[in-house]
Amino acid sequence: MSGFRSATIKGAWWVTGARLIRIVASLFTLSILSRFLTAEEFGLAGLVIFITGLAQVIGDFGTRLSLVQKQDITPIEIDSIFWFNLLIGTGLAAVTVIFSTEISALFNAPGMEDPLFWAASIFIMTSLQGVPASLLERRLKFDKLAIAETIGTLSGAVAAVVLALLGYRLGALISQLIVICIVTTIAINIMAGWRPRFRFSLQAIKPMLNFGVWASLAGLVGFIGINAERPILATTLSTAALGYFTLAQQIVQTPIRTIVQVVRKLTMPVFARMQDDDERARRAYLNVCHALMVVMSPICFGLIAVANDFTRLFLGAGKEAVAPLIVILSARALITTLSDINGSILTSWGKMRFQFWWVMFSTTMAFTVIWLAAPYGLEVAIWARLGLTMVMSPLYAFPVLKRLGLLNGALIRTVAPPILSGAVMCVVVYMFEQWHPLPGLPGLLLAILLGAVVYMAMQFLLDRGRSMDLAHAAINRRAKTAG
């Protein structure tokens, strides 16, 4: 067990470090591209991302999750899943190319045809990396996954910046997606050291498909629900409105979703091994939620406090409409953080039918709320989605809290101190900027420094014990790694 714990902690450090590099690279690239591309072009890219993401979710019928979740797997199962995924990915690519004109007309976005044609290759690349990536996760080789994903991200960033400087505009964004996927796929296959054999057995993967189909359906509907704004804003308002939303979402979700993905990547195999030990899972759950809030609270509240200055400095002139969206999306991101962890745990427990029916319900609600609110404006639609999230998140957490015996308020007591610390930090920084405004980068850096001091002081006052334990664990781990 100590080896398992050590591998998990080591993986966490590797994945976290790699994700930090990816955050910096992605935000740097976005800052450059925003000065060359219009809101309409970002909106078109957002629609392409929606379509490719939609197809990627169903591209393996949940078999990748099955490989990680299943206790024991055989070589014939692994080979069969690889060829099955490749067949599905190739089919999705062909469908996207053939019906690119119809898809563009559906979203009232005639400029989508060529980007969709080129982006279709992503489906094939994704199918080629699914099994090797799952095998690395099963072995807890998160360091190799982190290296592969980092190489892909940096390659995509370089390609996007070079093409933007050469005047390719929208093509730079689409090329970034394609290059990231191609390079990551090659790196993951090299890191995994696995090669498929030319054999296939449908009988061998039928049990995994029973789990995977529910996982895939839940993932598909959930993806649509999470990204419900994209098709509705494009068809009800305009691609420019979607472009502003896409920029705000990129700024908020690049650091936040990246951190959550680190935790989800680790919690999935870890909680799968704790399926029969609720006491141990209870402690791990509270520790994960606390650690997430300690990191996420200052990021979310910090973005809320400096949204206006950050937008002007980061995106340049003409993108002021993004700032209020950053505020709303940051508040929503803080709420959905714990929902993501709950989803990962439910998946590790094999509760895919519940996941499917839940996402069916939540997606229906999301589409209804956004569709009704969108005619009143972009900000109204995003505020409405925030309100729905505040209602739905506690309901989604109920099954996890009930099984772990945490309906006694333990979770609230665990996450309340860092959330309160972040809220106080937000108020102090915002008031400071109003009283002593400093333009440009110096003002933003000063605000960030002030926020860090206030947040740490509040954490010391409200959450000293847990925060010190977390800091000691990090220091001890670094010392062991250095040793």
C-alpha positions in Angstrom: 0.0 0.0 0.0 2.9 2.3 0.7 4.0 1.8 -2.9 0.6 2.7 -4.2 0.5 5.8 -2.0 3.9 6.8 -3.1 3.1 6.3 -6.8 -0.1 8.4 -6.4 1.7 11.3 -4.7 4.5 11.2 -7.3 2.0 11.2 -10.0 0.2 14.1 -8.5 3.4 16.2 -8.5 4.2 15.3 -12.1 0.7 16.0 -13.4 0.5 19.2 -11.4 3.8 20.5 -12.7 3.0 19.6 -16.3 -0.4 21.2 -16.0 1.1 24.4 -14.7 3.3 24.5 -17.8 0.3 23.9 -20.0 -1.6 26.7 -18.2 1.1 29.2 -18.9 1.5 28.1 -22.5 -2.2 28.1 -23.2 -2.8 31.5 -21.7 0.2 33.0 -23.4 -1.0 31.7 -26.7 -4.5 33.0 -26.1 -3.2 36.4 -25.3 -1.3 36.6 -28.6 -4.1 35.2 -30.7 -6.7 37.6 -29.2 -4.8 40.5 -30.8 -5.0 38.9 -34.3 -8.5 37.3 -34.2 -12.0 38.8 -34.0 -14.7 37.7 -31.6 -16.5 36.0 -34.6 -13.4 33.9 -35.3 -13.2 32.8 -31.7 -16.9 31.9 -31.9 -16.3 29.7 -35.0 -13.4 28.0 -33.2 -15.7 27.5 -30.2 -18.2 25.7 -32.4 -15.5 23.5 -34.0 -14.3 22.6 -30.5 -17.8 21.8 -29.5 -18.3 19.4 -32.5 -14.9 17.7 -32.1 -15.3 17.4 -28.4 -18.8 15.9 -28.9 -17.4 13.2 -31.2 -14.4 12.5 -29.0 -16.7 11.8 -26.0 -18.5 9.0 -27.9 -15.4 8.0 -29.9 -14.5 5.0 -27.6 -18.0 4.1 -26.2 -16.5 4.5 -22.7 -14.0 1.7 -23.2 -11.1 3.9 -22.0 -12.9 4.3 -18.6 -13.6 0.6 -18.6 -9.9 -0.2 -19.0 -9.0 1.9 -16.0 -12.0 0.9 -13.8 -11.8 -2.9 -14.5 -9.8 -4.8 -11.9 -8.3 -7.3 -14.3 -7.9 -7.1 -18.1 -6.5 -9.6 -20.7 -4.4 -8.9 -23.7 -7.2 -9.8 -26.1 -9.5 -7.3 -24.4 -6.8 -4.6 -24.8 -6.2 -5.3 -28.5 -9.9 -5.6 -29.3 -10.7 -2.2 -27.7 -7.9 -0.6 -29.6 -9.2 -1.7 -33.0 -12.8 -1.0 -31.9 -11.8 2.6 -31.0 -9.9 3.1 -34.3 -12.9 2.0 -36.3 -15.2 4.4 -34.4 -12.8 7.3 -34.7 -12.3 6.8 -38.4 -16.1 6.6 -38.9 -16.6 9.8 -37.0 -13.9 11.6 -39.0 -15.6 10.5 -42.3 -19.1 11.6 -41.1 -17.7 15.0 -40.1 -16.0 15.6 -43.5 -19.1 14.4 -45.5 -21.6 16.5 -43.5 -19.5 19.5 -42.8 -21.7 21.8 -44.8 -24.9 20.6 -43.1 -23.3 21.0 -39.7 -22.3 24.5 -40.5 -25.9 25.3 -41.7 -27.3 23.8 -38.5 -25.4 26.3 -36.4 -25.8 29.2 -38.8 -22.1 29.4 -39.2 -21.0 29.2 -42.9 -17.4 29.7 -42.0 -17.2 26.3 -40.3 -16.8 24.0 -43.3 -13.0 24.2 -43.9 -12.1 24.1 -40.1 -14.3 21.1 -39.6 -12.7 19.3 -42.6 -9.2 19.7 -41.1 -10.3 19.1 -37.5 -11.8 15.7 -38.4 -8.3 14.2 -38.1 -8.5 14.7 -34.4 -11.0 11.8 -34.1 -8.5 9.4 -35.5 -5.6 10.6 -33.4 -7.7 10.4 -30.3 -8.7 6.8 -31.0 -5.0 5.9 -31.4 -4.1 7.3 -27.9 -7.0 5.9 -25.9 -5.6 2.5 -25.0 -2.0 3.5 -24.4 -3.1 6.3 -22.2 -5.4 4.0 -20.2 -2.6 1.5 -19.7 -0.4 4.3 -18.3 -3.2 5.3 -15.9 -3.6 1.7 -14.7 0.1 1.6 -14.0 -0.1 5.0 -12.2 2.5 6.3 -14.7 1.1 9.8 -14.5 4.6 11.3 -15.0 4.8 9.8 -18.5 1.3 11.0 -19.3 2.2 14.5 -18.1 5.3 14.6 -20.2 3.4 13.6 -23.3 0.6 16.1 -22.8 3.1 18.9 -22.1 5.0 18.2 -25.3 1.7 18.3 -27.2 0.6 21.5 -25.6 3.9 23.3 -26.2 4.0 22.1 -29.8 0.4 23.4 -30.4 1.2 26.7 -28.9 4.3 27.2 -31.1 2.3 26.3 -34.2 -0.6 28.6 -33.4 1.6 31.6 -32.7 3.7 31.1 -35.9 0.6 30.7 -38.1 -1.0 33.8 -36.5 2.0 35.9 -37.2 1.9 34.6 -40.8 -1.7 35.9 -41.1 -3.6 32.6 -41.0 -6.0 33.8 -38.2 -8.7 31.2 -37.7 -6.4 28.6 -39.2 -4.0 29.2 -36.3 -6.6 28.2 -33.7 -7.6 25.0 -35.6 -4.0 24.1 -36.3 -3.3 24.4 -32.5 -5.9 21.7 -31.8 -4.7 19.4 -34.5 -1.0 19.7 -33.6 -1.7 19.2 -29.9 -3.6 16.0 -30.7 -1.0 14.6 -33.1 2.0 15.2 -31.0 0.3 14.0 -27.8 -0.8 10.8 -29.5 2.7 10.1 -30.7 4.3 10.8 -27.3 1.8 8.7 -25.4 2.3 5.7 -27.6 6.1 6.0 -27.2 5.8 6.4 -23.4 3.4 3.4 -23.1 5.7 1.1 -25.0 2.6 -0.9 -26.1 1.8 -2.1 -29.6 -1.5 -3.7 -30.7 -1.7 -7.1 -32.3 -3.9 -7.8 -35.3 -6.7 -9.6 -33.4 -10.2 -8.8 -32.4 -12.9 -10.4 -30.3 -16.3 -8.8 -29.8 -17.1 -11.4 -27.2 -14.0 -10.3 -25.2 -15.1 -6.7 -24.9 -18.9 -7.1 -24.5 -18.7 -6.9 -20.7 -16.7 -3.7 -20.9 -19.1 -2.3 -23.5 -21.9 -2.8 -21.0 -20.1 -0.5 -18.6 -18.7 1.7 -21.4 -21.9 2.4 -23.2 -23.5 3.9 -20.1 -20.3 5.8 -19.5 -20.2 7.0 -23.1 -23.9 8.0 -23.1 -23.4 9.8 -19.8 -20.3 11.5 -21.1 -22.0 12.5 -24.3 -25.1 14.1 -22.6 -22.9 15.6 -19.9 -20.6 17.2 -22.5 -23.6 18.7 -24.2 -24.9 20.0 -20.9 -21.5 21.5 -19.9 -21.2 23.2 -23.3 -24.9 24.0 -23.8 -24.1 27.7 -24.2 -22.1 27.2 -27.4 -24.8 26.1 -29.8 -27.5 28.2 -28.2 -25.5 31.4 -28.2 -24.4 30.9 -31.8 -27.9 30.3 -33.1 -29.9 32.6 -30.8 -27.4 35.6 -30.6 -24.4 35.5 -32.9 -20.9 33.9 -33.4 -19.5 37.1 -31.9 -21.4 36.6 -28.7 -20.1 33.0 -28.6 -16.6 34.4 -29.3 -16.7 36.6 -26.2 -18.0 33.6 -24.2 -15.3 31.4 -25.6 -12.6 33.8 -24.6 -13.9 34.2 -21.0 -14.3 30.4 -20.7 -10.8 29.9 -22.0 -9.4 32.3 -19.4 -11.3 30.8 -16.5 -11.2 27.2 -17.4 -7.6 26.9 -18.5 -6.2 27.1 -15.0 -9.3 25.8 -13.2 -10.3 22.9 -15.4 -6.6 22.0 -15.7 -6.3 21.7 -11.9 -9.5 19.7 -11.6 -8.4 17.4 -14.4 -5.3 16.6 -12.4 -7.4 15.6 -9.4 -9.9 13.7 -11.5 -7.1 11.8 -13.3 -5.7 10.7 -9.9 -9.0 10.1 -8.1 -10.5 7.8 -10.7 -8.0 4.9 -10.2 -7.4 5.7 -6.5 -11.1 5.6 -5.5 -11.6 2.5 -7.8 -9.3 0.7 -5.4 -11.2 2.0 -2.4 -14.6 0.7 -3.5 -14.9 -1.6 -0.5 -13.4 0.7 2.1 -15.8 3.6 2.8 -13.9 4.8 5.9 -10.7 5.2 3.9 -12.6 6.7 1.0 -14.3 9.2 3.4 -11.0 10.6 4.7 -9.6 10.7 1.2 -12.7 12.5 -0.1 -12.5 15.2 2.6 -8.8 15.7 2.0 -9.2 16.0 -1.7 -12.1 18.5 -1.4 -10.2 20.6 1.1 -7.0 20.7 -1.0 -9.0 21.6 -4.1 -10.7 24.5 -2.3 -7.4 25.8 -0.9 -6.1 26.1 -4.5 -9.3 26.9 -6.3 -10.8 29.6 -4.0 -8.0 32.2 -4.4 -7.9 31.6 -8.2 -11.7 32.0 -8.7 -12.1 34.9 -6.3 -8.9 36.4 -7.6 -10.2 36.4 -11.2 -13.4 38.0 -10.0 -11.5 40.8 -8.3 -9.2 41.7 -11.2 -11.5 40.8 -14.1 -11.5 44.3 -15.7 -7.8 45.0 -15.5 -6.9 41.4 -16.5 -9.1 41.6 -19.6 -7.6 44.9 -20.7 -4.0 43.8 -20.2 -4.4 40.2 -21.4 -6.7 40.5 -24.4 -6.0 44.0 -25.6 -8.5 46.6 -26.9 -12.0 45.7 -28.1 -12.6 42.7 -25.8 -14.0 44.6 -22.8 -17.3 42.5 -23.0 -15.3 39.5 -21.7 -14.7 40.9 -18.2 -18.2 40.5 -16.7 -18.4 37.0 -18.2 -15.1 36.1 -16.4 -16.8 37.2 -13.1 -19.8 34.9 -13.6 -17.9 31.9 -14.9 -15.4 32.1 -12.1 -18.2 31.9 -9.5 -19.7 29.0 -11.4 -16.3 27.2 -11.6 -15.9 27.3 -7.9 -19.2 25.5 -7.4 -18.6 22.9 -10.1 -15.2 21.9 -8.8 -16.7 19.6 -6.2 -19.3 18.3 -8.7 -16.4 17.1 -10.9 -14.9 15.2 -8.1 -18.2 13.6 -7.2 -18.6 12.6 -10.8 -15.2 11.0 -10.8 -16.0 9.0 -7.6 -19.3 7.8 -8.9 -17.6 6.6 -12.1 -14.9 4.8 -10.0 -17.8 3.0 -8.2 -19.3 1.9 -11.5 -22.5 4.0 -11.0 -22.9 4.7 -14.7 -26.6 4.3 -15.0 -27.1 6.9 -12.3 -24.6 9.1 -14.1 -26.5 8.7 -17.4 -29.9 9.6 -16.0 -28.5 12.4 -13.9 -26.8 14.1 -16.9 -30.0 13.6 -19.0 -31.9 15.5 -16.3 -29.2 18.2 -15.8 -28.6 18.7 -19.5 -32.3 19.1 -20.2 -32.5 21.7 -17.4 -29.4 23.5 -18.7 -30.7 23.7 -22.3 -34.1 24.9 -21.1 -32.7 27.6 -18.8 -30.2 29.0 -21.3 -32.6 28.8 -24.2 -35.1 30.9 -22.3 -32.5 33.4 -21.0 -30.4 33.9 -24.2 -32.9 36.2 -26.0 -32.4 38.7 -23.1 -28.7 38.9 -23.7 -25.3 37.2 -23.3 -24.8 38.1 -19.6 -28.4 37.1 -18.7 -27.9 33.6 -20.2 -24.6 33.1 -18.2 -26.2 34.4 -15.0 -29.1 32.0 -15.5 -26.7 29.1 -15.9 -24.9 30.1 -12.6 -28.2 30.0 -10.8 -29.0 26.6 -12.1 -25.6 25.3 -11.1 -26.2 26.5 -7.5 -29.4 24.4 -7.3 -28.1 21.3 -9.1 -24.7 20.8 -7.5 -26.0 19.9 -4.0 -28.4 17.4 -5.5 -25.6 15.7 -7.4 -23.4 15.4 -4.3 -26.1 13.7 -2.3 -25.4 10.0 -3.3 -21.7 10.4 -2.6 -22.2 12.1 0.7 -24.8 9.6 1.8 -22.6 6.5 1.0 -19.6 8.1 2.8 -21.7 9.1 5.8 -21.0 12.8 5.3 -24.6 14.2 5.5 -23.6 15.6 8.9 -22.1 18.8 7.5 -18.5 17.6 7.6 -17.9 18.6 4.0 -19.2 22.1 4.6 -17.0 22.5 7.6 -14.1 21.3 5.6 -14.4 23.6 2.6 -15.9 26.7 4.3 -12.6 28.2 5.6 -10.8 28.4 2.2 -14.0 29.7 0.5 -14.4 32.4 3.2 -10.7 33.3 2.9 -11.1 33.7 -0.8 -14.2 35.9 -0.5 -12.4 38.2 2.0 -9.4 38.4 -0.3 -11.7 39.3 -3.2 -13.3 42.2 -1.3 -10.0 43.6 -0.1 -8.3 43.5 -3.6 -11.4 45.0 -5.3 -11.6 47.9 -2.8 -7.8 48.5 -3.1 -8.1 48.8 -6.9 -11.0 51.2 -6.5 -9.1 53.4 -4.0 -5.6 53.2 -5.5 -5.8 52.3 -9.2 -2.5 51.5 -10.9 -2.6 51.0 -14.7 -1.1 48.1 -16.6 1.0 45.2 -15.4 2.4 46.8 -12.2 -1.2 47.4 -10.9 -2.2 43.8 -11.7 0.9 42.3 -10.1 0.4 44.5 -7.0 -3.2 43.3 -6.7 -2.1 39.7 -7.0 0.6 40.1 -4.3 -1.9 41.8 -2.0 -4.4 39.0 -2.6 -1.9 36.3 -1.8 -1.0 38.0 1.5 -4.6 38.5 2.5 -5.6 34.9 1.6 -2.7 33.3 3.5 -3.5 35.5 6.5 -7.1 34.4 6.5 -6.2 30.8 6.1 -3.9 31.1 9.1 -6.7 32.5 11.1 -9.6 30.2 9.9 -7.9 27.0 8.8 -4.5 26.8 10.5 -4.5 23.1 11.2 -5.5 21.7 7.9 -3.5 24.3 5.9 -0.3 23.5 7.9 -0.9 19.7 7.4 -1.2 20.3 3.7 1.9 22.5 3.6 3.9 19.9 5.6 2.8 17.1 3.3 4.0 19.1 0.3 7.3 20.0 1.9 8.0 16.5 3.0 7.2 15.1 -0.4 9.6 17.6 -2.1 12.3 16.7 0.4 11.9 13.0 -0.3 12.0 13.7 -4.0 15.1 15.8 -3.7 16.7 13.1 -1.5 
